[in-house]
Amino acid sequence: MQVLPRHRGRRRHCHREGGKTGPNLFGIVGRKAYSEEGFKYGAGLVELGETGLVWDEALIAAYVADPTAFVKEKTGDDAAKSNMTFKLAKGGEDVAAYLASVK
Ligand code: HEM
């Protein structure tokens, strides 16, 4: 499956080994939310982690479409939000499938 270049740029900018903006996404599929050692998550992702959510392709595709709406829905907390302001209008399934292919 070919990764769409325009997605890779922005995501790679934020999410890479030791990324400053977002947690490392290598191995994210099958990983618990809010589990990247040393990354300073926002309160919303901490709450999401406390729900025990484990990322799979469908959840990543839903999250990246609107991270804050996803966090509100999964935590049931209307005040919760994600520090990830980036939203992917379309192609989330492709990106999630790519992330599932890279461990
Ligand atoms: C298609 C591209 C992207 C995907 C698939 C993606 C996916 C994710 C996922 C799954 C998480 C939660 C990780 C965890 O629980 O450990 C996350 C968090 C985060 N991402 Fe992204 N991301 C993308 C693009 C971006 C971009 C472009 C930025 C920067 C502008 C960004 C900034 C962040 C931040 C700051 C967090 C932590 C959120 C918090 O602590 O509230 N992401 N991302």
Boltz pocket constraint, residues with backbone or C-beta under 6 A from the ligand:
constraints:
  - pocket:
      binder: B
      contacts: [[A, 7], [A, 10], [A, 11], [A, 14], [A, 15], [A, 21], [A, 22], [A, 23], [A, 24], [A, 25], [A, 28], [A, 32], [A, 33], [A, 34], [A, 35], [A, 36], [A, 40], [A, 41], [A, 42], [A, 43], [A, 44], [A, 45], [A, 55], [A, 60], [A, 63], [A, 64], [A, 81], [A, 82], [A, 83], [A, 84], [A, 85], [A, 86], [A, 88], [A, 95], [A, 96]]
      max_distance: 6.0
